Amino acid sequence: MASTRLDFALKPSNCFSTKLPPNPSKSRVFIVRCSALRSSDAASAGLLERPWDVANARLVLEDGSIWKAKSFGASGTQVGEVVFNTSLTGYQEILTDPSYAGQFVLMTNPHIGNTGINFDDEESRECFLAGLVIRSLSINTSNWRCTEELAKYLAERNIMGIYDVDTRAITRRLRQDGSLIGVLSTEGTKTDEELLEMSRSWDIVGVDLISGVSCKEPYEWVDKTKSDWEFNSNGGHEKNYRVIVYDFGVKHNILRRLASYGCKITVVPSTWPASETLKMKPDGVLFSNGPGDPSAVPYAVETVKEILGKAPVFGICMGHQLLGQALGGKTFKMKFGHHGGNHPVRNNRNGRVEISAQNHNYAVDPATLPEGVEVTHVNLNDGTCAGLTYPALNVMSLQYHPEASPGPHDSDCVFRDFVELMKSVKQQHA
């Protein structure tokens, strides 16, 4: 085996000093010989494997930029819309939020995975997002509730993830250019040009993503917020109100908060006929959060129209947008959307500023809404509509997540407002 020998002469008395020894003639000299294998010989000897991970994945964006990274979770090739989330905690709730279907979620918080995974914090039955992009993957976990590591969790659910990528630079690009379509790939056989073509030939606008995340059959929901996590001692009500929840991608903690406020809940699929809902004589109807473009699901808009005025309604996120369209308004795609747990919102009715959890790429244009519809909440970052009410038809809605798991909980009182609305309408018809 060929090698290259390198000889070094070291004098112990002065190898770490700039001063000469008092008697240089008596100094001893040591010869250190090092051998280095040539790369071709190392390959044949099977010694090229490194004890650390190397870049083995690419994120190719439709603007032509290519980002080398290391993969974790599942392998393969996946296309999706890249959005950034500014939350500092709660990555498991983000992973299981159905509203992220079709999207790569880039976490701006650099260190992810340190608390591991536990199965009490799931927000839906599975992960619906297209992939996860992070700066630093924690090499260990430190949390008493942890039951599994993040990488294993994603691999079991066939979700791709990448790390050791410059998430700060990508976020700046998304803020400047808007949300971009990207392709994640661990397949070395695919060229950069092929991946770029994939990103430019796919679009999330106009795609019905709701049908892929909704339940298939109606079911009853009874779980409340556990006592260990209950933060609102004024939430309970003796009187149960029957609420039908349209599952456009509903989060479990929305259902838990409703149950904690005394509601008896039936969850129905996104395509459930309005006539069947009205036959159940609900005290109220909630239209849930969900992924994608509200204009891509006209059947859901028609369902909302048929229920308006026949029962009190509450819309959250996608439900808010569908209500806006059903009332005659229009929605539009935002530049890069709102994704995070730290968005300030002003309640126009009392002037209170709430810190909110948000996850949406579309918004309602208030200028297109009919007379009588009131904008109740405004996002203070960009002035977009964050809440509506229409007293004539007993309508209320929020563009963000009042359940806000894992937090903040500034807007939780809106569930009480919905209960009070149902109570008021019921008394009027008594």
Solvent accessible surface area in square Angstrom, and as a share of the most:
residue,aa,sasa,rsa
1,M,159,0.71
2,A,43,0.33
3,S,57,0.37
4,T,63,0.37
5,R,150,0.55
6,L,87,0.43
7,D,73,0.38
8,F,101,0.42
9,A,72,0.56
10,L,85,0.42
11,K,83,0.35
12,P,77,0.48
13,S,72,0.46
14,N,37,0.19
15,C,54,0.33
16,F,198,0.83
17,S,57,0.37
18,T,142,0.83
19,K,160,0.68
20,L,144,0.71
21,P,25,0.16
22,P,144,0.91
23,N,63,0.32
24,P,78,0.49
25,S,99,0.64
26,K,157,0.67
27,S,30,0.20
28,R,176,0.64
29,V,80,0.46
30,F,91,0.38
31,I,90,0.46
32,V,62,0.36
33,R,146,0.53
34,C,59,0.35
35,S,87,0.56
36,A,56,0.43
37,L,69,0.34
38,R,128,0.47
39,S,86,0.56
40,S,78,0.51
41,D,30,0.15
42,A,13,0.10
43,A,54,0.42
44,S,98,0.63
45,A,42,0.32
46,G,59,0.57
47,L,112,0.56
48,L,103,0.51
49,E,162,0.73
50,R,137,0.50
51,P,123,0.77
52,W,158,0.55
53,D,88,0.45
54,V,71,0.41
55,A,62,0.48
56,N,83,0.42
57,A,4,0.03
58,R,31,0.11
59,L,0,0.00
60,V,1,0.00
61,L,0,0.00
62,E,54,0.24
63,D,58,0.30
64,G,32,0.30
65,S,19,0.12
66,I,71,0.36
67,W,38,0.13
68,K,126,0.53
69,A,2,0.01
70,K,44,0.19
71,S,28,0.18
72,F,15,0.06
73,G,22,0.21
74,A,11,0.08
75,S,87,0.56
76,G,19,0.18
77,T,37,0.22
78,Q,72,0.32
79,V,26,0.15
80,G,0,0.00
81,E,5,0.02
82,V,0,0.00
83,V,2,0.01
84,F,16,0.07
85,N,4,0.02
86,T,40,0.24
87,S,15,0.09
88,L,131,0.65
89,T,96,0.56
90,G,15,0.14
91,Y,17,0.06
92,Q,10,0.04
93,E,18,0.08
94,I,16,0.08
95,L,1,0.00
96,T,0,0.00
97,D,6,0.03
98,P,3,0.02
99,S,9,0.06
100,Y,2,0.01
101,A,9,0.07
102,G,17,0.16
103,Q,11,0.05
104,F,0,0.00
105,V,0,0.00
106,L,0,0.00
107,M,2,0.01
108,T,46,0.27
109,N,32,0.16
110,P,72,0.45
111,H,86,0.38
112,I,4,0.02
113,G,3,0.03
114,N,60,0.31
115,T,55,0.32
116,G,4,0.04
117,I,0,0.00
118,N,15,0.08
119,F,105,0.44
120,D,87,0.45
121,D,31,0.16
122,E,26,0.11
123,E,0,0.00
124,S,8,0.05
125,R,136,0.50
126,E,74,0.33
127,C,9,0.06
128,F,31,0.13
129,L,3,0.02
130,A,12,0.09
131,G,0,0.00
132,L,1,0.00
133,V,0,0.00
134,I,0,0.00
135,R,101,0.37
136,S,38,0.25
137,L,35,0.17
138,S,17,0.11
139,I,164,0.83
140,N,97,0.50
141,T,47,0.28
142,S,96,0.62
143,N,61,0.31
144,W,221,0.77
145,R,47,0.17
146,C,35,0.21
147,T,93,0.54
148,E,22,0.10
149,E,97,0.44
150,L,4,0.02
151,A,33,0.26
152,K,119,0.50
153,Y,0,0.00
154,L,0,0.00
155,A,51,0.40
156,E,99,0.44
157,R,71,0.26
158,N,118,0.60
159,I,14,0.07
160,M,9,0.04
161,G,1,0.01
162,I,0,0.00
163,Y,27,0.10
164,D,57,0.30
165,V,6,0.03
166,D,70,0.36
167,T,7,0.04
168,R,190,0.69
169,A,33,0.25
170,I,0,0.00
171,T,16,0.09
172,R,167,0.61
173,R,84,0.31
174,L,1,0.00
175,R,131,0.48
176,Q,135,0.60
177,D,77,0.40
178,G,4,0.04
179,S,22,0.14
180,L,16,0.08
181,I,12,0.06
182,G,0,0.00
183,V,0,0.00
184,L,0,0.00
185,S,0,0.00
186,T,34,0.20
187,E,65,0.29
188,G,76,0.73
189,T,125,0.73
190,K,62,0.26
191,T,68,0.39
192,D,43,0.23
193,E,125,0.56
194,E,90,0.40
195,L,0,0.00
196,L,39,0.19
197,E,110,0.49
198,M,68,0.30
199,S,1,0.00
200,R,136,0.50
201,S,83,0.54
202,W,78,0.27
203,D,83,0.43
204,I,7,0.04
205,V,71,0.41
206,G,51,0.49
207,V,58,0.33
208,D,51,0.26
209,L,29,0.14
210,I,1,0.00
211,S,50,0.32
212,G,51,0.49
213,V,6,0.03
214,S,3,0.02
215,C,16,0.10
216,K,142,0.60
217,E,124,0.55
218,P,48,0.30
219,Y,79,0.30
220,E,98,0.44
221,W,31,0.11
222,V,121,0.69
223,D,78,0.40
224,K,124,0.52
225,T,22,0.13
226,K,123,0.52
227,S,102,0.66
228,D,125,0.65
229,W,135,0.47
230,E,62,0.28
231,F,87,0.36
232,N,27,0.14
233,S,110,0.71
234,N,113,0.58
235,G,3,0.03
236,G,60,0.58
237,H,56,0.25
238,E,182,0.82
239,K,111,0.47
240,N,94,0.48
241,Y,11,0.04
242,R,64,0.23
243,V,0,0.00
244,I,0,0.00
245,V,0,0.00
246,Y,0,0.00
247,D,6,0.03
248,F,1,0.00
249,G,1,0.01
250,V,7,0.04
251,K,13,0.05
252,H,39,0.17
253,N,23,0.12
254,I,0,0.00
255,L,0,0.00
256,R,46,0.17
257,R,6,0.02
258,L,0,0.00
259,A,4,0.03
260,S,15,0.10
261,Y,0,0.00
262,G,8,0.07
263,C,9,0.06
264,K,112,0.48
265,I,1,0.00
266,T,3,0.02
267,V,0,0.00
268,V,0,0.00
269,P,11,0.07
270,S,3,0.02
271,T,92,0.53
272,W,59,0.21
273,P,67,0.42
274,A,4,0.03
275,S,61,0.39
276,E,61,0.27
277,T,0,0.00
278,L,51,0.25
279,K,143,0.60
280,M,52,0.23
281,K,165,0.70
282,P,17,0.10
283,D,27,0.14
284,G,0,0.00
285,V,0,0.00
286,L,0,0.00
287,F,0,0.00
288,S,0,0.00
289,N,0,0.00
290,G,10,0.09
291,P,2,0.01
292,G,21,0.20
293,D,11,0.06
294,P,0,0.00
295,S,70,0.45
296,A,18,0.14
297,V,1,0.01
298,P,85,0.53
299,Y,74,0.28
300,A,0,0.00
301,V,13,0.07
302,E,88,0.39
303,T,14,0.08
304,V,0,0.00
305,K,97,0.41
306,E,87,0.39
307,I,0,0.00
308,L,22,0.11
309,G,43,0.41
310,K,131,0.55
311,A,7,0.06
312,P,4,0.03
313,V,0,0.00
314,F,0,0.00
315,G,0,0.00
316,I,0,0.00
317,C,2,0.01
318,M,3,0.01
319,G,0,0.00
320,H,0,0.00
321,Q,5,0.02
322,L,0,0.00
323,L,1,0.00
324,G,0,0.00
325,Q,32,0.14
326,A,12,0.10
327,L,18,0.09
328,G,55,0.53
329,G,8,0.07
330,K,138,0.59
331,T,24,0.14
332,F,90,0.38
333,K,73,0.31
334,M,18,0.08
335,K,113,0.48
336,F,46,0.19
337,G,6,0.06
338,H,9,0.04
339,H,7,0.03
340,G,3,0.03
341,G,20,0.19
342,N,78,0.40
343,H,18,0.08
344,P,31,0.20
345,V,0,0.00
346,R,93,0.34
347,N,20,0.10
348,N,62,0.32
349,R,150,0.55
350,N,101,0.52
351,G,48,0.46
352,R,108,0.39
353,V,78,0.45
354,E,5,0.02
355,I,71,0.36
356,S,2,0.01
357,A,16,0.13
358,Q,5,0.02
359,N,11,0.06
360,H,14,0.06
361,N,10,0.05
362,Y,14,0.05
363,A,0,0.00
364,V,1,0.01
365,D,44,0.23
366,P,62,0.39
367,A,94,0.73
368,T,46,0.27
369,L,23,0.11
370,P,57,0.36
371,E,172,0.77
372,G,45,0.44
373,V,22,0.13
374,E,68,0.30
375,V,41,0.24
376,T,7,0.04
377,H,19,0.08
378,V,24,0.14
379,N,1,0.01
380,L,75,0.38
381,N,94,0.48
382,D,76,0.39
383,G,51,0.49
384,T,25,0.15
385,C,4,0.02
386,A,2,0.01
387,G,0,0.00
388,L,3,0.01
389,T,12,0.07
390,Y,41,0.16
391,P,88,0.55
392,A,79,0.61
393,L,55,0.27
394,N,40,0.21
395,V,3,0.02
396,M,25,0.11
397,S,3,0.02
398,L,3,0.02
399,Q,2,0.01
400,Y,0,0.00
401,H,6,0.03
402,P,1,0.00
403,E,2,0.01
404,A,2,0.02
405,S,23,0.15
406,P,68,0.43
407,G,21,0.20
408,P,36,0.23
409,H,68,0.30
410,D,46,0.24
411,S,8,0.05
412,D,3,0.02
413,C,42,0.25
414,V,12,0.07
415,F,0,0.00
416,R,85,0.31
417,D,66,0.34
418,F,0,0.00
419,V,0,0.00
420,E,74,0.33
421,L,39,0.19
422,M,1,0.00
423,K,81,0.34
424,S,47,0.31
425,V,17,0.09
426,K,86,0.36
427,Q,114,0.51
428,Q,131,0.58
429,H,144,0.64
430,A,121,0.94
